[in-house]
Structures are given as C-alpha cells and as structure tokens.
Amino acid sequence: MTQSPEPRLLPWSGPEGKPCYLITDDDGGPVSRLADTTESTQLGMGLELLAHARSLLPDAPNGELRYLAERLTECLADVLRVAESRGRRLQAFDSVN
C-alpha cells in the first residue's frame, strides 16, 4: 500500500483568509512551481523590507513607522507560512526515507 502524499500548504490564503492546500503526486506540476516562485518572491520581499526597516527606524516619523510595521507584519505572516509548509514537506520526506 502506498502512502498518499502530505498536502502542501500553499503560500497564499483563500478568499476568507483560510489556508490553501495542494494535494498532488507531482512535485513539478504548474501549481507547485507557482507556489515555489511565490515563496521565493515572498522571502525576497521580506529581506528587502527588513533592510529598509533597519535603515528607516533610527529617524522615522510615526506615520512611516506604522506603514513599516504593517508591511513587516504581512511579510512575517508570509515567511511563517513558507516555513510551516517547508517543515511539513521535510517531515513527510523524512517519514518516507
């Protein structure tokens, strides 16, 4: 008996903010590739925003701090979703080997 693959947590939410999952046997399918690209983009945006925050914080006015905090919160949520998804896939890979 073959074990069905673990659903992949996708790096975006559904219309109501609920998690989206992909169930597939094909790691190279179009939705998997889109998810990989989206994760990479999200992580890159997080790095850029973090660099911007480090340079802005010492002298930033309150309005800019709020905007920065909102964007950092969004990026952190994205990065945590990517980490959770990758962690699940690693656990599934380890249980197969």
C-alpha positions, 0 to 999 in steps of 0.5 A: 500500500502506498502512502498518499502524499502530505498536502502542501500548504500553499503560500497564499490564503483563500478568499476568507483568509483560510489556508490553501492546500495542494494535494498532488503526486507531482512535485513539478506540476504548474501549481507547485512551481507557482507556489515555489516562485511565490515563496521565493518572491515572498522571502525576497520581499521580506529581506528587502523590507527588513533592510529598509526597516533597519535603515528607516527606524533610527529617524522615522516619523510615526506615520512611516513607522506604522506603514513599516510595521504593517508591511513587516507584519504581512511579510512575517505572516508570509515567511511563517507560512513558507516555513510551516509548509517547508517543515511539513514537506521535510517531515513527510520526506523524512517519514518516507526515507 
